[in-house]
Amino acid sequence: MLSWQKAKQWWDNHSTQDFWEAVGEHLSAGYVWSSPECFMLARAVRWNAEEQQFEQGESNCWHVTLAASTGHANACGEFMRVFPHPQPWVSWFRGSKDNRVRVYDWDKLTKATRRK
């Protein structure tokens, strides 16, 4: 199974939105990256660290909408490597655990994923 197929399978089981519609939205106003081993949908958003919430304004965060890997040894590091440019923050939801947003400092996460 390729990474996009794994992503689609998860999406189809956890979202009411059509997978291809989400891909199209990210192609138009976001970022899509796919290889045989890794797949990612992301958007540039504004994170207010003090208020701990997203808000309108100039982007300072890559928010990962969907990511999947087919066993890449360092998938997070690969995702960090392929973002078009750095932002101060990277965020995502862990849909399988809870609905709380995880937000990480770009430099700290990049450094941590380089060690793997």
Backbone atoms as SQL, in Angstrom:
CREATE TABLE atoms (id INTEGER PRIMARY KEY, chain TEXT, resi INTEGER, resn TEXT, atom TEXT, x REAL, y REAL, z REAL);
INSERT INTO atoms VALUES
  (1, 'A', 1, 'MET', 'N', 0.853, -1.177, 0.000),
  (2, 'A', 1, 'MET', 'CA', 0.000, 0.000, 0.000),
  (3, 'A', 1, 'MET', 'C', 0.899, 1.241, 0.000),
  (4, 'A', 2, 'LEU', 'N', 0.623, 2.173, -0.896),
  (5, 'A', 2, 'LEU', 'CA', 1.369, 3.423, -0.956),
  (6, 'A', 2, 'LEU', 'C', 0.898, 4.382, 0.133),
  (7, 'A', 3, 'SER', 'N', 1.721, 5.372, 0.429),
  (8, 'A', 3, 'SER', 'CA', 1.401, 6.302, 1.516),
  (9, 'A', 3, 'SER', 'C', 0.078, 7.032, 1.290),
  (10, 'A', 4, 'TRP', 'N', -0.204, 7.467, 0.048),
  (11, 'A', 4, 'TRP', 'CA', -1.469, 8.179, -0.185),
  (12, 'A', 4, 'TRP', 'C', -2.656, 7.244, 0.008),
  (13, 'A', 5, 'GLN', 'N', -2.489, 5.959, -0.306),
  (14, 'A', 5, 'GLN', 'CA', -3.570, 4.992, -0.110),
  (15, 'A', 5, 'GLN', 'C', -3.822, 4.775, 1.380),
  (16, 'A', 6, 'LYS', 'N', -2.753, 4.734, 2.161),
  (17, 'A', 6, 'LYS', 'CA', -2.891, 4.607, 3.613),
  (18, 'A', 6, 'LYS', 'C', -3.583, 5.849, 4.182),
  (19, 'A', 7, 'ALA', 'N', -3.197, 7.030, 3.693),
  (20, 'A', 7, 'ALA', 'CA', -3.828, 8.277, 4.136),
  (21, 'A', 7, 'ALA', 'C', -5.306, 8.282, 3.775),
  (22, 'A', 8, 'LYS', 'N', -5.631, 7.876, 2.560),
  (23, 'A', 8, 'LYS', 'CA', -7.028, 7.847, 2.116),
  (24, 'A', 8, 'LYS', 'C', -7.847, 6.878, 2.953),
  (25, 'A', 9, 'GLN', 'N', -7.288, 5.722, 3.240),
  (26, 'A', 9, 'GLN', 'CA', -7.989, 4.728, 4.050),
  (27, 'A', 9, 'GLN', 'C', -8.320, 5.296, 5.434),
  (28, 'A', 10, 'TRP', 'N', -7.352, 5.960, 6.074),
  (29, 'A', 10, 'TRP', 'CA', -7.590, 6.561, 7.388),
  (30, 'A', 10, 'TRP', 'C', -8.635, 7.662, 7.265),
  (31, 'A', 11, 'TRP', 'N', -8.489, 8.530, 6.272),
  (32, 'A', 11, 'TRP', 'CA', -9.411, 9.664, 6.073),
  (33, 'A', 11, 'TRP', 'C', -10.836, 9.167, 5.865),
  (34, 'A', 12, 'ASP', 'N', -10.995, 8.178, 5.022),
  (35, 'A', 12, 'ASP', 'CA', -12.334, 7.652, 4.721),
  (36, 'A', 12, 'ASP', 'C', -13.018, 7.084, 5.961),
  (37, 'A', 13, 'ASN', 'N', -12.238, 6.613, 6.914),
  (38, 'A', 13, 'ASN', 'CA', -12.796, 6.055, 8.148),
  (39, 'A', 13, 'ASN', 'C', -12.975, 7.071, 9.268),
  (40, 'A', 14, 'HIS', 'N', -12.406, 8.286, 9.109),
  (41, 'A', 14, 'HIS', 'CA', -12.429, 9.259, 10.197),
  (42, 'A', 14, 'HIS', 'C', -12.958, 10.641, 9.819),
  (43, 'A', 15, 'SER', 'N', -13.309, 10.862, 8.567),
  (44, 'A', 15, 'SER', 'CA', -13.766, 12.186, 8.146),
  (45, 'A', 15, 'SER', 'C', -15.036, 12.066, 7.318),
  (46, 'A', 16, 'THR', 'N', -15.878, 13.076, 7.420),
  (47, 'A', 16, 'THR', 'CA', -17.083, 13.109, 6.590),
  (48, 'A', 16, 'THR', 'C', -16.789, 13.765, 5.238),
  (49, 'A', 17, 'GLN', 'N', -15.665, 14.456, 5.129),
  (50, 'A', 17, 'GLN', 'CA', -15.280, 15.099, 3.868),
  (51, 'A', 17, 'GLN', 'C', -14.651, 14.072, 2.938),
  (52, 'A', 18, 'ASP', 'N', -14.922, 14.187, 1.661),
  (53, 'A', 18, 'ASP', 'CA', -14.314, 13.319, 0.659),
  (54, 'A', 18, 'ASP', 'C', -12.799, 13.563, 0.614),
  (55, 'A', 19, 'PHE', 'N', -12.026, 12.508, 0.562),
  (56, 'A', 19, 'PHE', 'CA', -10.574, 12.599, 0.535),
  (57, 'A', 19, 'PHE', 'C', -10.083, 13.461, -0.619),
  (58, 'A', 20, 'TRP', 'N', -10.614, 13.220, -1.819),
  (59, 'A', 20, 'TRP', 'CA', -10.146, 13.957, -2.996),
  (60, 'A', 20, 'TRP', 'C', -10.540, 15.430, -2.932),
  (61, 'A', 21, 'GLU', 'N', -11.639, 15.731, -2.279),
  (62, 'A', 21, 'GLU', 'CA', -12.025, 17.123, -2.061),
  (63, 'A', 21, 'GLU', 'C', -10.985, 17.806, -1.152),
  (64, 'A', 22, 'ALA', 'N', -10.573, 17.125, -0.099),
  (65, 'A', 22, 'ALA', 'CA', -9.557, 17.666, 0.807),
  (66, 'A', 22, 'ALA', 'C', -8.228, 17.864, 0.075),
  (67, 'A', 23, 'VAL', 'N', -7.855, 16.903, -0.749),
  (68, 'A', 23, 'VAL', 'CA', -6.616, 17.031, -1.528),
  (69, 'A', 23, 'VAL', 'C', -6.715, 18.252, -2.447),
  (70, 'A', 24, 'GLY', 'N', -7.849, 18.409, -3.118),
  (71, 'A', 24, 'GLY', 'CA', -8.052, 19.558, -3.999),
  (72, 'A', 24, 'GLY', 'C', -7.955, 20.879, -3.266),
  (73, 'A', 25, 'GLU', 'N', -8.544, 20.949, -2.074),
  (74, 'A', 25, 'GLU', 'CA', -8.462, 22.174, -1.271),
  (75, 'A', 25, 'GLU', 'C', -7.011, 22.501, -0.917),
  (76, 'A', 26, 'HIS', 'N', -6.245, 21.479, -0.590),
  (77, 'A', 26, 'HIS', 'CA', -4.845, 21.710, -0.235),
  (78, 'A', 26, 'HIS', 'C', -3.994, 22.030, -1.465),
  (79, 'A', 27, 'LEU', 'N', -4.355, 21.491, -2.620),
  (80, 'A', 27, 'LEU', 'CA', -3.651, 21.864, -3.846),
  (81, 'A', 27, 'LEU', 'C', -3.898, 23.334, -4.182),
  (82, 'A', 28, 'SER', 'N', -5.110, 23.817, -3.886),
  (83, 'A', 28, 'SER', 'CA', -5.471, 25.208, -4.190),
  (84, 'A', 28, 'SER', 'C', -4.985, 26.195, -3.135),
  (85, 'A', 29, 'ALA', 'N', -5.037, 25.816, -1.878),
  (86, 'A', 29, 'ALA', 'CA', -4.738, 26.772, -0.800),
  (87, 'A', 29, 'ALA', 'C', -3.989, 26.104, 0.340),
  (88, 'A', 30, 'GLY', 'N', -3.016, 25.327, 0.014),
  (89, 'A', 30, 'GLY', 'CA', -2.263, 24.631, 1.041),
  (90, 'A', 30, 'GLY', 'C', -1.036, 23.985, 0.443),
  (91, 'A', 31, 'TYR', 'N', -0.705, 22.824, 0.943),
  (92, 'A', 31, 'TYR', 'CA', 0.495, 22.113, 0.521),
  (93, 'A', 31, 'TYR', 'C', 0.199, 20.618, 0.506),
  (94, 'A', 32, 'VAL', 'N', 0.587, 19.966, -0.579),
  (95, 'A', 32, 'VAL', 'CA', 0.437, 18.510, -0.724),
  (96, 'A', 32, 'VAL', 'C', 1.803, 17.943, -1.072),
  (97, 'A', 33, 'TRP', 'N', 2.197, 16.910, -0.350),
  (98, 'A', 33, 'TRP', 'CA', 3.449, 16.240, -0.658),
  (99, 'A', 33, 'TRP', 'C', 3.220, 14.740, -0.591),
  (100, 'A', 34, 'SER', 'N', 3.732, 14.054, -1.630),
  (101, 'A', 34, 'SER', 'CA', 3.522, 12.613, -1.686),
  (102, 'A', 34, 'SER', 'C', 4.750, 11.918, -2.261),
  (103, 'A', 35, 'SER', 'N', 5.122, 10.838, -1.611),
  (104, 'A', 35, 'SER', 'CA', 6.141, 9.919, -2.119),
  (105, 'A', 35, 'SER', 'C', 5.600, 8.521, -1.845),
  (106, 'A', 36, 'PRO', 'N', 6.236, 7.498, -2.349),
  (107, 'A', 36, 'PRO', 'CA', 5.736, 6.154, -2.038),
  (108, 'A', 36, 'PRO', 'C', 5.659, 5.867, -0.540),
  (109, 'A', 37, 'GLU', 'N', 6.554, 6.482, 0.270),
  (110, 'A', 37, 'GLU', 'CA', 6.604, 6.196, 1.702),
  (111, 'A', 37, 'GLU', 'C', 5.906, 7.217, 2.588),
  (112, 'A', 38, 'CYS', 'N', 5.733, 8.463, 2.126),
  (113, 'A', 38, 'CYS', 'CA', 5.157, 9.520, 2.974),
  (114, 'A', 38, 'CYS', 'C', 4.176, 10.381, 2.194),
  (115, 'A', 39, 'PHE', 'N', 3.100, 10.772, 2.871),
  (116, 'A', 39, 'PHE', 'CA', 2.067, 11.630, 2.276),
  (117, 'A', 39, 'PHE', 'C', 1.669, 12.670, 3.316),
  (118, 'A', 40, 'MET', 'N', 1.458, 13.931, 2.845),
  (119, 'A', 40, 'MET', 'CA', 1.086, 14.984, 3.777),
  (120, 'A', 40, 'MET', 'C', 0.213, 16.035, 3.110),
  (121, 'A', 41, 'LEU', 'N', -0.835, 16.470, 3.844),
  (122, 'A', 41, 'LEU', 'CA', -1.626, 17.648, 3.510),
  (123, 'A', 41, 'LEU', 'C', -1.375, 18.647, 4.635),
  (124, 'A', 42, 'ALA', 'N', -1.051, 19.893, 4.284),
  (125, 'A', 42, 'ALA', 'CA', -0.779, 20.910, 5.304),
  (126, 'A', 42, 'ALA', 'C', -1.230, 22.278, 4.805),
  (127, 'A', 43, 'ARG', 'N', -1.413, 23.189, 5.751),
  (128, 'A', 43, 'ARG', 'CA', -1.780, 24.573, 5.449),
  (129, 'A', 43, 'ARG', 'C', -0.945, 25.507, 6.315),
  (130, 'A', 44, 'ALA', 'N', -0.669, 26.689, 5.756),
  (131, 'A', 44, 'ALA', 'CA', -0.030, 27.745, 6.528),
  (132, 'A', 44, 'ALA', 'C', -1.130, 28.485, 7.294),
  (133, 'A', 45, 'VAL', 'N', -1.004, 28.555, 8.620),
  (134, 'A', 45, 'VAL', 'CA', -2.018, 29.167, 9.493),
  (135, 'A', 45, 'VAL', 'C', -1.337, 30.085, 10.503),
  (136, 'A', 46, 'ARG', 'N', -2.134, 30.777, 11.268),
  (137, 'A', 46, 'ARG', 'CA', -1.627, 31.656, 12.335),
  (138, 'A', 46, 'ARG', 'C', -1.913, 31.006, 13.682),
  (139, 'A', 47, 'TRP', 'N', -0.861, 30.787, 14.489),
  (140, 'A', 47, 'TRP', 'CA', -0.989, 30.230, 15.834),
  (141, 'A', 47, 'TRP', 'C', -0.662, 31.315, 16.842),
  (142, 'A', 48, 'ASN', 'N', -1.565, 31.518, 17.790),
  (143, 'A', 48, 'ASN', 'CA', -1.339, 32.453, 18.885),
  (144, 'A', 48, 'ASN', 'C', -0.893, 31.622, 20.092),
  (145, 'A', 49, 'ALA', 'N', 0.397, 31.628, 20.345),
  (146, 'A', 49, 'ALA', 'CA', 0.946, 30.794, 21.426),
  (147, 'A', 49, 'ALA', 'C', 0.456, 31.243, 22.795),
  (148, 'A', 50, 'GLU', 'N', 0.286, 32.538, 22.981),
  (149, 'A', 50, 'GLU', 'CA', -0.167, 33.043, 24.275),
  (150, 'A', 50, 'GLU', 'C', -1.595, 32.608, 24.579),
  (151, 'A', 51, 'GLU', 'N', -2.465, 32.700, 23.572),
  (152, 'A', 51, 'GLU', 'CA', -3.882, 32.324, 23.744),
  (153, 'A', 51, 'GLU', 'C', -4.116, 30.829, 23.477),
  (154, 'A', 52, 'GLN', 'N', -3.113, 30.155, 22.945),
  (155, 'A', 52, 'GLN', 'CA', -3.216, 28.726, 22.622),
  (156, 'A', 52, 'GLN', 'C', -4.374, 28.439, 21.669),
  (157, 'A', 53, 'GLN', 'N', -4.427, 29.213, 20.563),
  (158, 'A', 53, 'GLN', 'CA', -5.492, 29.011, 19.573),
  (159, 'A', 53, 'GLN', 'C', -5.052, 29.537, 18.212),
  (160, 'A', 54, 'PHE', 'N', -5.739, 29.045, 17.187),
  (161, 'A', 54, 'PHE', 'CA', -5.522, 29.554, 15.839),
  (162, 'A', 54, 'PHE', 'C', -6.305, 30.847, 15.697),
  (163, 'A', 55, 'GLU', 'N', -5.817, 31.740, 14.822),
  (164, 'A', 55, 'GLU', 'CA', -6.496, 33.011, 14.599),
  (165, 'A', 55, 'GLU', 'C', -6.205, 33.503, 13.186),
  (166, 'A', 56, 'GLN', 'N', -6.897, 34.537, 12.771),
  (167, 'A', 56, 'GLN', 'CA', -6.664, 35.163, 11.469),
  (168, 'A', 56, 'GLN', 'C', -5.356, 35.941, 11.529),
  (169, 'A', 57, 'GLY', 'N', -4.687, 36.054, 10.409),
  (170, 'A', 57, 'GLY', 'CA', -3.468, 36.853, 10.345),
  (171, 'A', 57, 'GLY', 'C', -2.389, 36.155, 9.542),
  (172, 'A', 58, 'GLU', 'N', -1.254, 36.808, 9.492),
  (173, 'A', 58, 'GLU', 'CA', -0.119, 36.276, 8.752),
  (174, 'A', 58, 'GLU', 'C', 0.307, 34.931, 9.338),
  (175, 'A', 59, 'SER', 'N', 0.571, 33.978, 8.472),
  (176, 'A', 59, 'SER', 'CA', 0.885, 32.634, 8.956),
  (177, 'A', 59, 'SER', 'C', 2.225, 32.592, 9.682),
  (178, 'A', 60, 'ASN', 'N', 2.251, 31.726, 10.691),
  (179, 'A', 60, 'ASN', 'CA', 3.484, 31.467, 11.447),
  (180, 'A', 60, 'ASN', 'C', 3.584, 29.993, 11.839),
  (181, 'A', 61, 'CYS', 'N', 2.749, 29.170, 11.208),
  (182, 'A', 61, 'CYS', 'CA', 2.643, 27.766, 11.612),
  (183, 'A', 61, 'CYS', 'C', 2.218, 26.907, 10.419),
  (184, 'A', 62, 'TRP', 'N', 2.865, 25.768, 10.263),
  (185, 'A', 62, 'TRP', 'CA', 2.362, 24.759, 9.329),
  (186, 'A', 62, 'TRP', 'C', 1.440, 23.842, 10.120),
  (187, 'A', 63, 'HIS', 'N', 0.173, 23.790, 9.701),
  (188, 'A', 63, 'HIS', 'CA', -0.763, 22.868, 10.344),
  (189, 'A', 63, 'HIS', 'C', -0.935, 21.661, 9.432),
  (190, 'A', 64, 'VAL', 'N', -0.565, 20.505, 9.945),
  (191, 'A', 64, 'VAL', 'CA', -0.661, 19.257, 9.186),
  (192, 'A', 64, 'VAL', 'C', -2.080, 18.724, 9.327),
  (193, 'A', 65, 'THR', 'N', -2.806, 18.700, 8.230),
  (194, 'A', 65, 'THR', 'CA', -4.180, 18.201, 8.215),
  (195, 'A', 65, 'THR', 'C', -4.193, 16.679, 8.218),
  (196, 'A', 66, 'LEU', 'N', -3.284, 16.086, 7.447),
  (197, 'A', 66, 'LEU', 'CA', -3.224, 14.633, 7.322),
  (198, 'A', 66, 'LEU', 'C', -1.802, 14.236, 6.957),
  (199, 'A', 67, 'ALA', 'N', -1.294, 13.215, 7.605),
  (200, 'A', 67, 'ALA', 'CA', 0.021, 12.676, 7.273),
  (201, 'A', 67, 'ALA', 'C', -0.017, 11.167, 7.434),
  (202, 'A', 68, 'ALA', 'N', 0.681, 10.497, 6.551),
  (203, 'A', 68, 'ALA', 'CA', 0.742, 9.037, 6.624),
  (204, 'A', 68, 'ALA', 'C', 2.103, 8.569, 6.139),
  (205, 'A', 69, 'SER', 'N', 2.538, 7.469, 6.707),
  (206, 'A', 69, 'SER', 'CA', 3.808, 6.877, 6.320),
  (207, 'A', 69, 'SER', 'C', 3.628, 5.367, 6.207),
  (208, 'A', 70, 'THR', 'N', 4.366, 4.780, 5.298),
  (209, 'A', 70, 'THR', 'CA', 4.314, 3.327, 5.140),
  (210, 'A', 70, 'THR', 'C', 5.564, 2.675, 5.716),
  (211, 'A', 71, 'GLY', 'N', 6.025, 3.223, 6.827),
  (212, 'A', 71, 'GLY', 'CA', 7.159, 2.604, 7.494),
  (213, 'A', 71, 'GLY', 'C', 8.467, 3.344, 7.321),
  (214, 'A', 72, 'HIS', 'N', 8.438, 4.583, 6.880),
  (215, 'A', 72, 'HIS', 'CA', 9.657, 5.388, 6.789),
  (216, 'A', 72, 'HIS', 'C', 10.293, 5.446, 8.166),
  (217, 'A', 73, 'ALA', 'N', 11.581, 5.244, 8.246),
  (218, 'A', 73, 'ALA', 'CA', 12.264, 5.179, 9.537),
  (219, 'A', 73, 'ALA', 'C', 12.181, 6.485, 10.329),
  (220, 'A', 74, 'ASN', 'N', 12.047, 7.612, 9.645),
  (221, 'A', 74, 'ASN', 'CA', 11.975, 8.910, 10.318),
  (222, 'A', 74, 'ASN', 'C', 10.948, 9.770, 9.580),
  (223, 'A', 75, 'ALA', 'N', 9.700, 9.372, 9.628),
  (224, 'A', 75, 'ALA', 'CA', 8.653, 10.067, 8.872),
  (225, 'A', 75, 'ALA', 'C', 8.519, 11.526, 9.293),
  (226, 'A', 76, 'CYS', 'N', 8.554, 11.810, 10.579),
  (227, 'A', 76, 'CYS', 'CA', 8.427, 13.195, 11.034),
  (228, 'A', 76, 'CYS', 'C', 9.574, 14.039, 10.480),
  (229, 'A', 77, 'GLY', 'N', 10.770, 13.522, 10.517),
  (230, 'A', 77, 'GLY', 'CA', 11.920, 14.232, 9.954),
  (231, 'A', 77, 'GLY', 'C', 11.760, 14.456, 8.462),
  (232, 'A', 78, 'GLU', 'N', 11.210, 13.481, 7.762),
  (233, 'A', 78, 'GLU', 'CA', 10.968, 13.619, 6.326),
  (234, 'A', 78, 'GLU', 'C', 9.938, 14.711, 6.065),
  (235, 'A', 79, 'PHE', 'N', 8.878, 14.758, 6.870),
  (236, 'A', 79, 'PHE', 'CA', 7.870, 15.808, 6.701),
  (237, 'A', 79, 'PHE', 'C', 8.494, 17.181, 6.958),
  (238, 'A', 80, 'MET', 'N', 9.319, 17.297, 7.983),
  (239, 'A', 80, 'MET', 'CA', 9.969, 18.574, 8.277),
  (240, 'A', 80, 'MET', 'C', 10.888, 18.983, 7.126),
  (241, 'A', 81, 'ARG', 'N', 11.542, 18.044, 6.520),
  (242, 'A', 81, 'ARG', 'CA', 12.473, 18.317, 5.429),
  (243, 'A', 81, 'ARG', 'C', 11.769, 18.859, 4.191),
  (244, 'A', 82, 'VAL', 'N', 10.529, 18.409, 3.926),
  (245, 'A', 82, 'VAL', 'CA', 9.873, 18.763, 2.663),
  (246, 'A', 82, 'VAL', 'C', 8.935, 19.970, 2.742),
  (247, 'A', 83, 'PHE', 'N', 8.726, 20.536, 3.920),
  (248, 'A', 83, 'PHE', 'CA', 7.923, 21.764, 3.972),
  (249, 'A', 83, 'PHE', 'C', 8.577, 22.810, 3.072),
  (250, 'A', 84, 'PRO', 'N', 7.760, 23.641, 2.387),
  (251, 'A', 84, 'PRO', 'CA', 8.334, 24.627, 1.464),
  (252, 'A', 84, 'PRO', 'C', 9.281, 25.621, 2.126),
  (253, 'A', 85, 'HIS', 'N', 9.032, 25.979, 3.377),
  (254, 'A', 85, 'HIS', 'CA', 9.889, 26.905, 4.118),
  (255, 'A', 85, 'HIS', 'C', 9.566, 26.761, 5.603),
  (256, 'A', 86, 'PRO', 'N', 10.495, 27.144, 6.459),
  (257, 'A', 86, 'PRO', 'CA', 10.247, 27.052, 7.900),
  (258, 'A', 86, 'PRO', 'C', 9.192, 28.059, 8.366),
  (259, 'A', 87, 'GLN', 'N', 8.518, 27.702, 9.429),
  (260, 'A', 87, 'GLN', 'CA', 7.625, 28.597, 10.165),
  (261, 'A', 87, 'GLN', 'C', 8.033, 28.455, 11.638),
  (262, 'A', 88, 'PRO', 'N', 7.678, 29.391, 12.501),
  (263, 'A', 88, 'PRO', 'CA', 8.027, 29.225, 13.918),
  (264, 'A', 88, 'PRO', 'C', 7.402, 27.993, 14.574),
  (265, 'A', 89, 'TRP', 'N', 6.225, 27.552, 14.065),
  (266, 'A', 89, 'TRP', 'CA', 5.478, 26.461, 14.697),
  (267, 'A', 89, 'TRP', 'C', 5.054, 25.419, 13.672),
  (268, 'A', 90, 'VAL', 'N', 4.823, 24.203, 14.171),
  (269, 'A', 90, 'VAL', 'CA', 4.219, 23.101, 13.406),
  (270, 'A', 90, 'VAL', 'C', 3.141, 22.507, 14.295),
  (271, 'A', 91, 'SER', 'N', 1.966, 22.236, 13.723),
  (272, 'A', 91, 'SER', 'CA', 0.877, 21.691, 14.542),
  (273, 'A', 91, 'SER', 'C', 0.151, 20.568, 13.821),
  (274, 'A', 92, 'TRP', 'N', -0.550, 19.756, 14.621),
  (275, 'A', 92, 'TRP', 'CA', -1.437, 18.726, 14.099),
  (276, 'A', 92, 'TRP', 'C', -2.341, 18.240, 15.222),
  (277, 'A', 93, 'PHE', 'N', -3.390, 17.541, 14.839),
  (278, 'A', 93, 'PHE', 'CA', -4.270, 16.867, 15.795),
  (279, 'A', 93, 'PHE', 'C', -3.929, 15.389, 15.762),
  (280, 'A', 94, 'ARG', 'N', -4.014, 14.733, 16.909),
  (281, 'A', 94, 'ARG', 'CA', -3.854, 13.281, 16.950),
  (282, 'A', 94, 'ARG', 'C', -5.244, 12.677, 17.030),
  (283, 'A', 95, 'GLY', 'N', -5.871, 12.505, 15.899),
  (284, 'A', 95, 'GLY', 'CA', -7.241, 12.011, 15.841),
  (285, 'A', 95, 'GLY', 'C', -7.440, 10.664, 16.499),
  (286, 'A', 96, 'SER', 'N', -6.394, 9.868, 16.555),
  (287, 'A', 96, 'SER', 'CA', -6.539, 8.540, 17.144),
  (288, 'A', 96, 'SER', 'C', -6.490, 8.585, 18.676),
  (289, 'A', 97, 'LYS', 'N', -5.987, 9.667, 19.250),
  (290, 'A', 97, 'LYS', 'CA', -5.851, 9.761, 20.712),
  (291, 'A', 97, 'LYS', 'C', -6.924, 10.658, 21.320),
  (292, 'A', 98, 'ASP', 'N', -6.957, 11.898, 20.907),
  (293, 'A', 98, 'ASP', 'CA', -7.943, 12.862, 21.386),
  (294, 'A', 98, 'ASP', 'C', -8.025, 13.978, 20.342),
  (295, 'A', 99, 'ASN', 'N', -8.789, 14.967, 20.613),
  (296, 'A', 99, 'ASN', 'CA', -8.971, 16.030, 19.629),
  (297, 'A', 99, 'ASN', 'C', -8.198, 17.292, 20.016),
  (298, 'A', 100, 'ARG', 'N', -7.123, 17.133, 20.769),
  (299, 'A', 100, 'ARG', 'CA', -6.313, 18.263, 21.219),
  (300, 'A', 100, 'ARG', 'C', -5.211, 18.554, 20.197),
  (301, 'A', 101, 'VAL', 'N', -5.048, 19.837, 19.874),
  (302, 'A', 101, 'VAL', 'CA', -3.995, 20.223, 18.936),
  (303, 'A', 101, 'VAL', 'C', -2.633, 20.096, 19.612),
  (304, 'A', 102, 'ARG', 'N', -1.691, 19.567, 18.878),
  (305, 'A', 102, 'ARG', 'CA', -0.299, 19.508, 19.330),
  (306, 'A', 102, 'ARG', 'C', 0.442, 20.580, 18.546),
  (307, 'A', 103, 'VAL', 'N', 1.174, 21.432, 19.233),
  (308, 'A', 103, 'VAL', 'CA', 1.933, 22.499, 18.585),
  (309, 'A', 103, 'VAL', 'C', 3.376, 22.393, 19.051),
  (310, 'A', 104, 'TYR', 'N', 4.293, 22.419, 18.090),
  (311, 'A', 104, 'TYR', 'CA', 5.708, 22.252, 18.392),
  (312, 'A', 104, 'TYR', 'C', 6.517, 23.396, 17.804),
  (313, 'A', 105, 'ASP', 'N', 7.529, 23.793, 18.510),
  (314, 'A', 105, 'ASP', 'CA', 8.482, 24.779, 18.030),
  (315, 'A', 105, 'ASP', 'C', 9.242, 24.177, 16.837),
  (316, 'A', 106, 'TRP', 'N', 9.297, 24.919, 15.731),
  (317, 'A', 106, 'TRP', 'CA', 9.937, 24.424, 14.507),
  (318, 'A', 106, 'TRP', 'C', 11.372, 23.977, 14.767),
  (319, 'A', 107, 'ASP', 'N', 12.174, 24.841, 15.381),
  (320, 'A', 107, 'ASP', 'CA', 13.590, 24.533, 15.577),
  (321, 'A', 107, 'ASP', 'C', 13.793, 23.315, 16.472),
  (322, 'A', 108, 'LYS', 'N', 13.027, 23.225, 17.544),
  (323, 'A', 108, 'LYS', 'CA', 13.156, 22.084, 18.453),
  (324, 'A', 108, 'LYS', 'C', 12.755, 20.779, 17.783),
  (325, 'A', 109, 'LEU', 'N', 11.644, 20.817, 17.009),
  (326, 'A', 109, 'LEU', 'CA', 11.202, 19.598, 16.331),
  (327, 'A', 109, 'LEU', 'C', 12.184, 19.193, 15.232),
  (328, 'A', 110, 'THR', 'N', 12.690, 20.175, 14.503),
  (329, 'A', 110, 'THR', 'CA', 13.687, 19.869, 13.466),
  (330, 'A', 110, 'THR', 'C', 14.924, 19.219, 14.085),
  (331, 'A', 111, 'LYS', 'N', 15.392, 19.780, 15.175),
  (332, 'A', 111, 'LYS', 'CA', 16.561, 19.229, 15.855),
  (333, 'A', 111, 'LYS', 'C', 16.286, 17.814, 16.368),
  (334, 'A', 112, 'ALA', 'N', 15.127, 17.608, 16.967),
  (335, 'A', 112, 'ALA', 'CA', 14.786, 16.282, 17.496),
  (336, 'A', 112, 'ALA', 'C', 14.671, 15.237, 16.392),
  (337, 'A', 113, 'THR', 'N', 14.134, 15.611, 15.255),
  (338, 'A', 113, 'THR', 'CA', 13.940, 14.622, 14.188),
  (339, 'A', 113, 'THR', 'C', 15.217, 14.363, 13.409),
  (340, 'A', 114, 'ARG', 'N', 16.197, 15.223, 13.509),
  (341, 'A', 114, 'ARG', 'CA', 17.493, 14.979, 12.853),
  (342, 'A', 114, 'ARG', 'C', 18.276, 13.896, 13.558),
  (343, 'A', 115, 'ARG', 'N', 18.001, 13.670, 14.824),
  (344, 'A', 115, 'ARG', 'CA', 18.722, 12.677, 15.612),
  (345, 'A', 115, 'ARG', 'C', 18.351, 11.249, 15.237),
  (346, 'A', 116, 'LYS', 'N', 17.213, 11.080, 14.604),
  (347, 'A', 116, 'LYS', 'CA', 16.722, 9.725, 14.333),
  (348, 'A', 116, 'LYS', 'C', 17.348, 9.154, 13.092);
